[in-house]
Amino acid sequence: MNDGSFKNYIFKLAADRPQGIALLACNQEGKTEKAYTYSQLKDEITKTASWLQHGLGLKKGDALGLMLPNSIELLLLSWSAWALGIVTVPLDMKRDTPQDFEYKLKLTNAKRTASKEDLKLLADFKASEKEIAWQNNISHPALVLFTSGTTARPKGVELSLENLLVNAEGIKEWFRITEQDRFLVLLPLHHINSTTFSLATLLAGASIAVPPGYSNSKVWQQLERTHRTFTSIVPTICFDQLSRV
C-alpha cells in the first residue's frame, strides 16, 4: 500500500489482473453461483461506494451496521465503506437477539444498517455522477467487532484500517499467499479471523470463495468444489468432523 490508499490498491489490482478471479459466491455445497473478476470488483466497489455516499448519505466517520450473513456482498460493503472512511459494524445474524442488535448499534452510534432488503436497492442503484469522496489514507477507524460477552455485555473493539491492513499483510507473508491461491471462508465474517484472512487474500491478488457458512455435513464438498488452496478453522470444527468418523 505504497500510496496510502485502499481504493487505489484495489484499482491497481484491477489494472494488473483484470481477468483474475477475486470473489466467488458459493452455495452450501460449494458450487459457484456468481463470480467477480478484479475488473468487475473495481466496478462493484465504485458502485457500492457511490450508493453508500450518495444513496444512503453516509460520510467519513459514520458507522454502518451490517445485518448480513457470510456473503460476497458483506465483503463488498465492508471494503467500499473502508475506502470511504466509513466504519462497519458486522452483526451476528445467527445468535444476536433484537436486543443485541439495538445494544450494538446504539453503542457504535450507527447511522444506518444494511440488510438483505437493502441489497435489492443497491442492485437497482444507478451510480451517481457526483464525485466519490475516497480516503487517501488508512489511519481512520474502519471496523468495530464485538467480544462474545461471556462475563458481561459484549464490548466493541475498534480497529483502524491501518490495523487491519498491517495484520493482513503479515498473514499474507506468513502463509506465502500468492495470486494462484484461493481462500475458503468458513468462519463468520463478523469475527476477526475470516475478516483478516479475506483481506490478506485480497492484498495478494488471490481469490476468495464464500459459501453461506460452515456446514457439518457439507464441509468436505465445500472444500473440494471451491478448489480452495487454504482455509481457516477453529478446534471445534476439527472436533466436529472427527466426531463424524
Secondary structure as a PSIPRED ss2 file (coil, helix, strand):
# PSIPRED VFORMAT (PSIPRED V4.0)

   1 M C   1.000  0.000  0.000
   2 N C   1.000  0.000  0.000
   3 D C   1.000  0.000  0.000
   4 G C   1.000  0.000  0.000
   5 S C   1.000  0.000  0.000
   6 F H   0.000  1.000  0.000
   7 K H   0.000  1.000  0.000
   8 N H   0.000  1.000  0.000
   9 Y H   0.000  1.000  0.000
  10 I H   0.000  1.000  0.000
  11 F H   0.000  1.000  0.000
  12 K H   0.000  1.000  0.000
  13 L H   0.000  1.000  0.000
  14 A H   0.000  1.000  0.000
  15 A H   0.000  1.000  0.000
  16 D H   0.000  1.000  0.000
  17 R C   1.000  0.000  0.000
  18 P C   1.000  0.000  0.000
  19 Q C   1.000  0.000  0.000
  20 G C   1.000  0.000  0.000
  21 I E   0.000  0.000  1.000
  22 A E   0.000  0.000  1.000
  23 L E   0.000  0.000  1.000
  24 L E   0.000  0.000  1.000
  25 A E   0.000  0.000  1.000
  26 C E   0.000  0.000  1.000
  27 N C   1.000  0.000  0.000
  28 Q C   1.000  0.000  0.000
  29 E C   1.000  0.000  0.000
  30 G C   1.000  0.000  0.000
  31 K C   1.000  0.000  0.000
  32 T E   0.000  0.000  1.000
  33 E E   0.000  0.000  1.000
  34 K E   0.000  0.000  1.000
  35 A E   0.000  0.000  1.000
  36 Y E   0.000  0.000  1.000
  37 T E   0.000  0.000  1.000
  38 Y H   0.000  1.000  0.000
  39 S H   0.000  1.000  0.000
  40 Q H   0.000  1.000  0.000
  41 L H   0.000  1.000  0.000
  42 K H   0.000  1.000  0.000
  43 D H   0.000  1.000  0.000
  44 E H   0.000  1.000  0.000
  45 I H   0.000  1.000  0.000
  46 T H   0.000  1.000  0.000
  47 K H   0.000  1.000  0.000
  48 T H   0.000  1.000  0.000
  49 A H   0.000  1.000  0.000
  50 S H   0.000  1.000  0.000
  51 W H   0.000  1.000  0.000
  52 L H   0.000  1.000  0.000
  53 Q H   0.000  1.000  0.000
  54 H H   0.000  1.000  0.000
  55 G H   0.000  1.000  0.000
  56 L C   1.000  0.000  0.000
  57 G C   1.000  0.000  0.000
  58 L C   1.000  0.000  0.000
  59 K C   1.000  0.000  0.000
  60 K C   1.000  0.000  0.000
  61 G C   1.000  0.000  0.000
  62 D C   1.000  0.000  0.000
  63 A E   0.000  0.000  1.000
  64 L E   0.000  0.000  1.000
  65 G E   0.000  0.000  1.000
  66 L E   0.000  0.000  1.000
  67 M C   1.000  0.000  0.000
  68 L C   1.000  0.000  0.000
  69 P C   1.000  0.000  0.000
  70 N C   1.000  0.000  0.000
  71 S C   1.000  0.000  0.000
  72 I H   0.000  1.000  0.000
  73 E H   0.000  1.000  0.000
  74 L H   0.000  1.000  0.000
  75 L H   0.000  1.000  0.000
  76 L H   0.000  1.000  0.000
  77 L H   0.000  1.000  0.000
  78 S H   0.000  1.000  0.000
  79 W H   0.000  1.000  0.000
  80 S H   0.000  1.000  0.000
  81 A H   0.000  1.000  0.000
  82 W H   0.000  1.000  0.000
  83 A H   0.000  1.000  0.000
  84 L H   0.000  1.000  0.000
  85 G C   1.000  0.000  0.000
  86 I C   1.000  0.000  0.000
  87 V E   0.000  0.000  1.000
  88 T E   0.000  0.000  1.000
  89 V E   0.000  0.000  1.000
  90 P E   0.000  0.000  1.000
  91 L C   1.000  0.000  0.000
  92 D C   1.000  0.000  0.000
  93 M C   1.000  0.000  0.000
  94 K C   1.000  0.000  0.000
  95 R C   1.000  0.000  0.000
  96 D C   1.000  0.000  0.000
  97 T C   1.000  0.000  0.000
  98 P H   0.000  1.000  0.000
  99 Q H   0.000  1.000  0.000
 100 D H   0.000  1.000  0.000
 101 F H   0.000  1.000  0.000
 102 E H   0.000  1.000  0.000
 103 Y H   0.000  1.000  0.000
 104 K H   0.000  1.000  0.000
 105 L H   0.000  1.000  0.000
 106 K H   0.000  1.000  0.000
 107 L H   0.000  1.000  0.000
 108 T C   1.000  0.000  0.000
 109 N C   1.000  0.000  0.000
 110 A E   0.000  0.000  1.000
 111 K E   0.000  0.000  1.000
 112 R E   0.000  0.000  1.000
 113 T E   0.000  0.000  1.000
 114 A E   0.000  0.000  1.000
 115 S C   1.000  0.000  0.000
 116 K H   0.000  1.000  0.000
 117 E H   0.000  1.000  0.000
 118 D H   0.000  1.000  0.000
 119 L H   0.000  1.000  0.000
 120 K H   0.000  1.000  0.000
 121 L H   0.000  1.000  0.000
 122 L H   0.000  1.000  0.000
 123 A H   0.000  1.000  0.000
 124 D H   0.000  1.000  0.000
 125 F C   1.000  0.000  0.000
 126 K C   1.000  0.000  0.000
 127 A C   1.000  0.000  0.000
 128 S C   1.000  0.000  0.000
 129 E C   1.000  0.000  0.000
 130 K C   1.000  0.000  0.000
 131 E C   1.000  0.000  0.000
 132 I C   1.000  0.000  0.000
 133 A C   1.000  0.000  0.000
 134 W C   1.000  0.000  0.000
 135 Q C   1.000  0.000  0.000
 136 N C   1.000  0.000  0.000
 137 N C   1.000  0.000  0.000
 138 I C   1.000  0.000  0.000
 139 S C   1.000  0.000  0.000
 140 H C   1.000  0.000  0.000
 141 P E   0.000  0.000  1.000
 142 A E   0.000  0.000  1.000
 143 L E   0.000  0.000  1.000
 144 V E   0.000  0.000  1.000
 145 L E   0.000  0.000  1.000
 146 F E   0.000  0.000  1.000
 147 T C   1.000  0.000  0.000
 148 S C   1.000  0.000  0.000
 149 G C   1.000  0.000  0.000
 150 T C   1.000  0.000  0.000
 151 T C   1.000  0.000  0.000
 152 A C   1.000  0.000  0.000
 153 R C   1.000  0.000  0.000
 154 P C   1.000  0.000  0.000
 155 K C   1.000  0.000  0.000
 156 G E   0.000  0.000  1.000
 157 V E   0.000  0.000  1.000
 158 E E   0.000  0.000  1.000
 159 L E   0.000  0.000  1.000
 160 S E   0.000  0.000  1.000
 161 L H   0.000  1.000  0.000
 162 E H   0.000  1.000  0.000
 163 N H   0.000  1.000  0.000
 164 L H   0.000  1.000  0.000
 165 L H   0.000  1.000  0.000
 166 V H   0.000  1.000  0.000
 167 N H   0.000  1.000  0.000
 168 A H   0.000  1.000  0.000
 169 E H   0.000  1.000  0.000
 170 G H   0.000  1.000  0.000
 171 I H   0.000  1.000  0.000
 172 K H   0.000  1.000  0.000
 173 E H   0.000  1.000  0.000
 174 W H   0.000  1.000  0.000
 175 F H   0.000  1.000  0.000
 176 R C   1.000  0.000  0.000
 177 I C   1.000  0.000  0.000
 178 T C   1.000  0.000  0.000
 179 E C   1.000  0.000  0.000
 180 Q C   1.000  0.000  0.000
 181 D C   1.000  0.000  0.000
 182 R E   0.000  0.000  1.000
 183 F E   0.000  0.000  1.000
 184 L E   0.000  0.000  1.000
 185 V C   1.000  0.000  0.000
 186 L C   1.000  0.000  0.000
 187 L C   1.000  0.000  0.000
 188 P C   1.000  0.000  0.000
 189 L C   1.000  0.000  0.000
 190 H C   1.000  0.000  0.000
 191 H C   1.000  0.000  0.000
 192 I H   0.000  1.000  0.000
 193 N H   0.000  1.000  0.000
 194 S H   0.000  1.000  0.000
 195 T H   0.000  1.000  0.000
 196 T H   0.000  1.000  0.000
 197 F H   0.000  1.000  0.000
 198 S H   0.000  1.000  0.000
 199 L H   0.000  1.000  0.000
 200 A H   0.000  1.000  0.000
 201 T H   0.000  1.000  0.000
 202 L H   0.000  1.000  0.000
 203 L H   0.000  1.000  0.000
 204 A C   1.000  0.000  0.000
 205 G C   1.000  0.000  0.000
 206 A C   1.000  0.000  0.000
 207 S E   0.000  0.000  1.000
 208 I E   0.000  0.000  1.000
 209 A E   0.000  0.000  1.000
 210 V E   0.000  0.000  1.000
 211 P C   1.000  0.000  0.000
 212 P C   1.000  0.000  0.000
 213 G C   1.000  0.000  0.000
 214 Y C   1.000  0.000  0.000
 215 S C   1.000  0.000  0.000
 216 N C   1.000  0.000  0.000
 217 S C   1.000  0.000  0.000
 218 K C   1.000  0.000  0.000
 219 V H   0.000  1.000  0.000
 220 W H   0.000  1.000  0.000
 221 Q H   0.000  1.000  0.000
 222 Q H   0.000  1.000  0.000
 223 L H   0.000  1.000  0.000
 224 E H   0.000  1.000  0.000
 225 R H   0.000  1.000  0.000
 226 T C   1.000  0.000  0.000
 227 H C   1.000  0.000  0.000
 228 R C   1.000  0.000  0.000
 229 T C   1.000  0.000  0.000
 230 F E   0.000  0.000  1.000
 231 T E   0.000  0.000  1.000
 232 S C   1.000  0.000  0.000
 233 I C   1.000  0.000  0.000
 234 V C   1.000  0.000  0.000
 235 P H   0.000  1.000  0.000
 236 T H   0.000  1.000  0.000
 237 I H   0.000  1.000  0.000
 238 C H   0.000  1.000  0.000
 239 F H   0.000  1.000  0.000
 240 D H   0.000  1.000  0.000
 241 Q H   0.000  1.000  0.000
 242 L H   0.000  1.000  0.000
 243 S C   1.000  0.000  0.000
 244 R C   1.000  0.000  0.000
 245 V C   1.000  0.000  0.000
